[in-house]
Amino acid sequence: MNAAGKSLRLIVEKWLAPTPAMQVRVTEFGRTSSNQRRYVRIEALRPAGPLAIFFFRHDDGSWNVFPPKTDMPAMRAYPLAA
C-alpha cells in the first residue's frame, strides 16, 4: 500500500474511530532514541477511560501501530580473485 493510503489521519480513524462525543488528541510526539524515527501518541477520551496508541512513521511515509524494522549490522564476504 502506498503512503497516501496510510496517512496518520486515516490510520487514527481506523484504530480509534473518533466521533464528536469521543474526540482524539495528540499527547506526545518526537523521535525514538534508538534510530531517530518519528512517533506520535494519540489519546482518545472514552466513557470507559482514556485509550492511548502510539503510531510510528515508516520509511515509505506510512504510519503504523508497530515500529519500523531496525537496520541490523550486516557483513558480506566477497570471494578472493584467483
Phi, psi and omega in degrees: 000141181282167184297328180296331179281352180229048176291161181299318180300313181293320182289326176294318178297323179294313186278325187249342180045064182294148177228170176302329179280334180235091181272159178242157178211154176279123180251346179198146173205158180166207179234146178292150182285332185285315184226013175060031176274148181284146174217158177221136174255121180249135180239134175249131178266106182253162176300328179282350181130169182291148177231126181239139177226138174268138175240140184240138179274131180258168184300331181277003179092356180277162176247138180219164178276353177248145181290155178294154178296134180281147177286126180260146175299142181229148177233136181235135179258134178250137178293145179283140178287134182265000000 
